[in-house]
Amino acid sequence: MSKQIGGRAVVIGAGIGGLAAGGALAPFFRQVVILERDRLPDVAEARAGTAQGRHTHGLLAGGLKALNEIFPGYRQALVEAGAIPIRAAQDVRFERADVGALPQRDLGISYLCASRPLIELVLRRQLESFANVEIWPECKVTGILSVKLAGAVHGVRFDMKSGEAELLHADLIVDASGRPTLTIALLESLGLKPPAVTEIGVDINYATAVIDIPAQAAHDWKMVLTQPDPPKPARYGVLIPVESGRWMVTICRHGDVERLDSWDKFLRAFRELITPTIYDALRPGKPVGELRHYGFPASSWRHFEKSAHLPRGLLPIADSLCRFNPIHGQGMSSAALQARLLRDALERASVATDPIPVLQADFLGEVGTLLETPWGMSATADLAFPDTRGVRPEGFEENFRRAAATFRAAVADPMVHRAMVEVAQLLAPRTLLREPDIARRIEEANANAMA
């Protein structure tokens, strides 16, 4: 049994990051309260606070594994709710201009596809089974309370649905609000510098449709990922199976592009991709409901892990730390992995005399390494396009060439293919691809291809 380190923990936000953090905190506090500004539906439907919730999401194998460790039985509950099992890479058609389509091999790795609202609903139900956890919907946090002289937080101020303001004291506050304006405001009020930010301006526009899978659909894939061909204009296509026998299909384009406000325009846009695979699959279908649109200006990593003086009792997590270009499908899984790191840090801190600062130092000391893999992969892909705003890091060209060489090697070598998928699915760090045996295989496969 875990040792409790405090009376109450408060989590700001009931998205994937906040819910996962709540599960990590539950064994270590007498009470965990999650404050969420939105109404929380009893069914799988998008809510106002998740603007991208009506579009395709990816719960990667690494994220699913982390959630299942925090909430044993989560994977099975998600399957029972209608999620679709996917075998990597046997069920996936992954298309790139330089290699065509990757081989559809069974690599012994599986994950689940479902809509974001279903993934969140099942997770919320899992969390609600904890006797000491409470989720308070329609409660908007307006401030984090601190003792200035002590440099410590001690609670939050929030507005209830009625408009009445309330205070809630806490030993630990986890900011999973997505945009850490409350945390930044607190730092400024204490005379502390906000963290440095690394930003990559992607300026992407999404359009998404849900369609019933056509009766005549007969493919050797369940899922399609069509990549762009840099430096040509960025055009991504994603088709995933979701609950209720439907496909969710998204096209993502960079820059100031025409709004796809009709099915005909939406369908024609898929002809801009490097292959007609998704276009051909969609032609027999019609959308269920209206087309959805979403814009995302920039990925951002706020380097709280480098902050010298974060107030005692405060931890930012998930999107409050790092927001990824959503086309790469890393956000939910990164949040889940951070929650698992939080759980492990809590376990280690529970034996300390003063556990809260030990917890903060431990979590922040390791989270940067955890974020490096998803951030590095998405940054390499995004910065390949000339219109992407942001500083190309030292070694960028080499990293881009190495990534292309890895894809070429994956076509010929199943071991490289599996290693690449393990990294992409956040089951392993990017350093796996530089280990001597894998690096040698990549080099040999590319040499043989040029021979």
C-alpha atoms as one frame of an Amber mdcrd trajectory, in Angstrom:
protein
   0.000   0.000   0.000   1.331   3.447  -0.933   2.160   5.944   1.794   0.035
   9.097   1.714   2.020  12.300   1.412  -0.774  14.855   1.835  -4.381  15.542
   2.645  -5.701  16.950  -0.631  -4.438  17.276  -4.174  -6.263  19.471  -6.693
  -6.025  18.919 -10.434  -7.023  21.731 -12.788  -8.640  20.219 -15.861 -10.389
  16.915 -16.598  -8.885  16.177 -19.990  -6.708  13.144 -20.612  -3.786  14.674
 -18.710  -5.869  15.685 -15.707  -7.709  12.373 -15.470  -4.504  10.371 -15.789
  -2.826  12.562 -13.172  -5.808  12.025 -10.873  -5.303   8.273 -11.070  -1.609
   8.666 -10.298  -2.327  10.889  -7.276  -5.148   8.848  -5.740  -3.013   6.380
  -3.727  -0.944   9.187  -2.189  -3.543  11.702  -0.949  -6.533  11.418   1.289
  -8.613  13.280  -1.283  -8.106  14.203  -4.952 -10.394  16.836  -6.489 -10.431
  17.510 -10.226 -11.918  20.855 -11.229 -13.243  21.105 -14.787 -14.844  24.181
 -16.323 -16.922  22.188 -18.857 -20.074  20.207 -18.358 -19.044  16.543 -18.506
 -21.430  14.449 -20.622 -22.531  10.942 -19.657 -22.006   9.765 -23.230 -19.119
   9.945 -25.702 -19.596  13.429 -27.102 -17.139  16.271 -27.638 -17.158  19.146
 -25.158 -16.400  22.823 -25.559 -13.032  22.710 -23.822 -11.541  20.242 -26.298
 -11.693  22.167 -29.549  -9.868  19.404 -31.389 -12.002  16.663 -29.826 -14.110
  16.160 -32.961 -11.067  15.273 -35.047  -8.898  12.182 -35.346  -6.866  11.265
 -32.284  -4.236   8.637 -31.696  -3.834   6.771 -28.431  -0.444   5.268 -29.167
   0.664   1.918 -27.791   2.931   3.614 -25.242   0.141   5.853 -24.006  -2.315
   2.963 -23.800   0.216   0.915 -21.821   0.778   3.784 -19.382  -2.953   4.313
 -18.822  -3.485   0.605 -18.293  -0.760   0.594 -15.638  -2.377   3.493 -13.784
  -5.907   2.110 -14.315  -5.694  -1.698 -14.564  -8.469  -2.844 -16.892  -8.616
   0.383 -18.902  -7.644  -1.289 -22.169 -10.331  -3.943 -21.821 -12.938  -1.365
 -20.844 -12.092   0.677 -23.943 -12.456  -2.397 -26.164 -15.809  -3.217 -24.565
 -16.921   0.359 -25.256 -16.261  -0.112 -28.965 -12.596   0.751 -29.623 -11.014
  -1.009 -32.603  -7.847  -3.118 -32.099  -5.026  -2.297 -34.521  -1.959  -4.445
 -35.172   1.168  -2.497 -36.071   2.013  -2.468 -38.863  -0.148  -5.201 -40.356
  -3.404  -3.241 -40.171  -1.874   0.105 -41.193  -1.146   1.474 -44.639   1.620
   4.019 -44.022   2.436   6.016 -47.148   5.475   8.195 -47.836   6.678   9.619
 -51.124  10.224   8.271 -50.729   9.341   4.665 -49.865   5.801   4.228 -51.190
   3.967   2.211 -48.554   5.727   0.523 -45.663   5.284  -3.268 -45.529   2.220
  -4.380 -43.572   4.032  -6.741 -41.215   2.741  -8.004 -37.881   5.323  -6.551
 -35.494   3.711  -7.869 -32.327   2.581  -4.387 -31.254  -1.072  -3.440 -30.896
  -3.101  -0.428 -29.861  -6.691   0.833 -30.071  -8.517   3.338 -32.264 -11.521
   5.281 -30.988 -12.870   8.806 -30.932 -11.374  11.227 -28.414 -14.699  11.554
 -26.541 -14.886   7.773 -26.044 -11.269   7.530 -24.899 -11.910  10.276 -22.353
 -15.300   8.967 -21.197 -13.944   5.484 -20.444 -10.972   7.002 -18.622 -13.260
   9.218 -16.565 -15.346   6.217 -15.560 -12.214   4.390 -14.473 -11.190   7.329
 -12.307 -14.637   7.654 -10.781 -14.207   4.173  -9.296 -11.613   5.575  -6.854
 -13.393   6.264  -3.574 -11.190   9.248  -2.692 -11.420  11.022  -6.071 -14.062
  13.631  -6.928 -14.582  15.309 -10.308 -16.336  18.671 -10.080 -17.650  19.813
 -13.466 -18.605  23.380 -14.376 -16.050  24.790 -11.953 -13.767  27.372 -13.552
 -10.503  27.942 -11.705  -9.686  31.658 -11.660  -6.538  31.709  -9.574  -3.907
  29.708  -7.735  -3.482  30.835  -4.142  -0.024  31.264  -2.656   1.841  32.449
   0.382   4.249  34.935  -1.148   6.813  34.962   1.614   6.942  31.171   1.767
   6.960  30.754  -2.016   4.325  28.036  -1.766   0.830  27.419  -3.102  -1.973
  26.413  -0.805  -5.152  26.263  -2.878  -7.238  27.546  -5.760 -10.045  30.014
  -6.284 -12.831  28.889  -8.606 -16.266  29.926  -9.832 -19.108  27.433  -9.611
 -21.877  27.097 -12.196 -24.021  29.356 -10.019 -21.395  32.090 -10.348 -20.494
  31.833  -6.689 -16.757  32.000  -5.962 -15.179  29.361  -3.733 -11.763  28.574
  -2.275 -10.315  25.077  -2.041  -7.146  24.401  -0.086  -4.635  21.804  -1.228
  -1.196  20.410  -0.453  -0.469  19.894  -4.149  -1.900  21.557  -7.269  -1.434
  19.945 -10.658  -2.069  22.290 -13.577  -3.489  20.164 -16.398  -5.522  23.027
 -17.836  -3.802  22.881 -21.225  -2.783  26.522 -21.347  -0.966  27.343 -18.118
  -2.118  30.938 -17.846  -2.899  30.444 -14.150   0.565  29.096 -13.423   2.249
  31.884 -15.417   0.128  34.502 -13.645   1.144  33.070 -10.278   4.835  33.138
 -11.174   4.572  36.768 -12.241   2.724  37.698  -9.050   5.576  36.155  -7.049
   8.184  38.044  -9.059   9.399  34.856 -10.745  10.272  34.562 -14.410   7.992
  32.443 -16.591   9.737  29.502 -18.245  11.508  29.774 -21.569   9.419  28.546
 -24.501  10.436  26.653 -27.611   7.850  27.213 -30.331   7.360  25.747 -33.792
   4.839  27.608 -35.919   3.026  25.015 -38.025  -0.125  27.000 -38.935  -2.164
  23.925 -39.819  -5.818  23.672 -40.777  -7.851  20.532 -40.181 -11.017  19.312
 -41.833 -12.638  16.119 -40.558 -15.586  13.952 -41.539 -17.137  10.874 -39.972
 -18.646   8.345 -42.374 -20.227   4.932 -42.077 -17.755   2.405 -43.450 -19.074
   1.603 -46.941 -20.576  -1.872 -47.252 -18.400  -2.613 -50.278 -15.194  -1.575
 -48.520 -12.689  -4.413 -48.780  -9.129  -3.458 -47.936  -6.114  -5.132 -46.419
  -5.867  -2.248 -43.943  -7.924  -0.782 -41.125  -6.095   2.528 -40.970  -4.308
   4.826 -43.444  -1.640   7.439 -42.736  -0.548   9.409 -45.805   2.445  11.666
 -45.255   3.352  14.817 -47.221   6.382  15.208 -49.456   8.559  18.095 -48.200
   9.432  20.708 -49.305   6.229  20.558 -51.376   3.126  21.981 -49.597   2.263
  19.961 -46.522  -0.790  17.738 -46.967  -1.509  14.973 -44.461  -4.290  12.432
 -44.681  -5.489  10.277 -41.784  -8.204   7.622 -41.827  -8.928   5.649 -38.658
 -11.694   3.258 -37.622 -13.771   4.345 -34.641 -16.663   2.935 -32.680 -20.058
   2.188 -34.280 -18.662   0.928 -37.587 -17.396   4.278 -38.804 -14.309   5.921
 -40.202 -13.041   9.254 -38.964 -11.109  10.969 -41.736  -8.983  14.097 -41.511
  -7.059  16.134 -44.025  -4.496  18.538 -42.639  -2.972  21.375 -44.671  -0.489
  24.095 -43.805  -1.065  27.780 -44.355  -3.895  29.933 -45.634  -5.980  27.433
 -47.603  -9.560  27.294 -48.853 -12.091  26.193 -46.242 -13.499  22.785 -47.112
 -17.138  23.586 -46.426 -18.773  20.918 -48.604 -18.377  17.182 -49.086 -17.295
  17.683 -52.698 -14.535  20.105 -51.693 -13.510  17.817 -48.843 -13.320  14.791
 -51.119 -11.413  16.652 -53.842  -8.822  17.802 -51.322  -7.714  14.200 -50.829
  -6.608  14.147 -54.454  -3.827  16.529 -53.376  -2.222  13.761 -51.312   0.720
  11.733 -52.615  -1.537   8.702 -53.268  -5.271   8.259 -54.004  -5.729   5.638
 -51.279  -7.974   7.663 -48.955  -9.743   9.406 -51.858 -10.682   6.042 -53.393
 -11.881   4.714 -50.028 -14.088   7.759 -49.406 -15.770   8.045 -52.813 -18.610
   5.585 -52.037 -19.349   7.261 -48.680 -21.222  10.251 -47.339 -20.557  12.146
 -44.119 -22.494  11.509 -40.932 -23.222  14.988 -39.632 -21.383  18.148 -40.560
 -17.763  18.618 -41.502 -15.592  19.903 -38.664 -12.718  22.395 -38.845  -9.851
  23.263 -36.554  -6.777  25.484 -36.698  -3.567  25.031 -34.745  -0.920  27.766
 -34.963   2.091  26.419 -33.087   3.591  23.632 -31.038   5.103  24.895 -27.793
   7.299  23.467 -25.073   7.337  25.536 -21.899  10.505  24.540 -20.122   9.238
  24.325 -16.564  11.776  21.545 -16.110  14.440  24.263 -16.269  12.679  26.673
 -13.898  14.874  27.359 -10.923  12.109  28.343  -8.508   8.741  26.724  -9.127
   6.539  27.426  -6.085   6.275  24.597  -3.610   3.233  22.420  -4.217   2.697
  23.259  -7.913   3.253  20.998 -10.925   2.293  21.673 -14.556   1.599  18.572
 -16.651   0.512  17.459 -20.126  -0.370  20.326 -22.516   0.507  22.833 -19.801
   4.070  21.663 -20.314   4.130  20.738 -23.973   1.590  21.108 -26.798   2.307
  19.040 -29.887   1.213  19.479 -33.474  -1.859  17.215 -33.248  -1.358  15.669
 -36.688   1.340  13.479 -35.167  -1.063  11.995 -32.591   1.270  12.358 -29.599
  -0.612  14.573 -27.147  -2.762  12.047 -25.295   0.023   9.493 -25.064   2.562
  12.044 -23.863   0.086  13.083 -21.147  -0.379   9.444 -20.110   3.372   8.869
 -19.935   3.801  12.001 -17.825   1.106  10.731 -15.453   2.953   7.442 -15.110
   6.142   9.387 -14.387   4.181  11.359 -11.773   3.040   8.101 -10.157   6.611
   6.811 -10.015   7.874  10.117  -8.598   5.142  10.023  -5.947   6.194   6.520
  -4.940   9.806   7.578  -4.524   8.892  10.802  -2.700   6.569   9.037  -0.267
   9.515   7.863   1.856  11.014  11.363   2.144  10.673  13.477   5.279   9.339
  16.399   3.224   7.848  14.673   0.157   6.297  17.565  -1.820   9.512  19.328
  -2.918  11.134  15.931  -3.510   8.217  15.019  -5.774   8.516  18.258  -7.732
  12.264  17.931  -8.208  11.989  14.278  -9.234   9.188  14.822 -11.760  10.692
  17.949 -13.308  14.115  16.335 -13.356  12.885  13.514 -15.588  10.053  14.961
 -17.647  12.377  16.708 -20.094  13.915  13.391 -21.115  10.452  11.900 -21.522
   9.318  14.770 -23.772  12.417  14.713 -25.956  11.317  11.716 -28.025   7.867
  12.920 -29.149   9.026  16.528 -29.474  12.081  15.558 -31.485  10.111  13.381
 -33.896   7.408  15.965 -34.539   9.882  18.852 -34.746  11.965  17.038 -37.355
   8.876  16.385 -39.457   7.452  19.903 -39.094  10.648  21.843 -39.676  11.205
  20.041 -42.982   8.776  22.522 -44.567  10.225  25.947 -45.455   7.120  27.817
 -44.277   7.295  26.372 -40.772   8.206  29.089 -38.291  10.924  28.297 -35.786
  14.649  27.909 -35.336  16.080  24.770 -36.898  18.108  23.181 -34.096  21.731
  22.267 -34.481  22.005  18.999 -36.389  18.555  19.349 -37.944  19.638  18.365
 -41.470  21.433  15.307 -40.122  18.386  14.278 -38.093  16.166  14.697 -41.154
  18.464  12.536 -43.275  18.677   9.942 -40.511  14.887   9.753 -40.280  14.589
   9.263 -44.047  17.280   6.566 -43.954  15.399   4.782 -41.165  12.209   4.671
 -43.223  14.112   3.270 -46.210  15.711   0.620 -44.027  12.371  -0.305 -42.472
  11.105  -1.407 -45.880  13.803  -4.080 -46.138  14.537  -4.959 -42.512  11.755
  -6.055 -40.119  13.958  -5.409 -37.084  14.478  -1.788 -38.085  10.767  -1.533
 -38.856   9.859  -2.775 -35.380  12.351  -0.447 -33.681  10.993   2.502 -35.660
   7.417   1.634 -34.678   8.384   1.191 -31.009   9.774   4.727 -31.013   6.845
   6.168 -32.980   4.389   4.492 -30.596   6.303   5.927 -27.574   7.214   2.485
 -26.306  10.927   3.310 -26.548  13.073   6.470 -26.663  14.536   7.788 -29.925
  17.951   6.607 -28.786  16.858   3.049 -29.647  17.435   3.884 -33.312  21.056
   4.805 -32.546  21.919   1.630 -30.701  24.772  -0.177 -32.487  22.819  -3.103
 -33.926  19.923  -0.976 -35.209  22.254   1.725 -36.559  24.275  -0.924 -38.391
  21.131  -2.416 -39.921  19.982   1.019 -41.095  23.346   1.684 -42.688  23.492
  -1.735 -44.385  19.940  -1.534 -45.716  20.612   1.876 -47.276  23.922   0.698
 -48.748  22.224  -2.345 -50.288  19.454  -0.148 -51.737  22.024   2.011 -53.519
  24.120  -0.921 -54.764
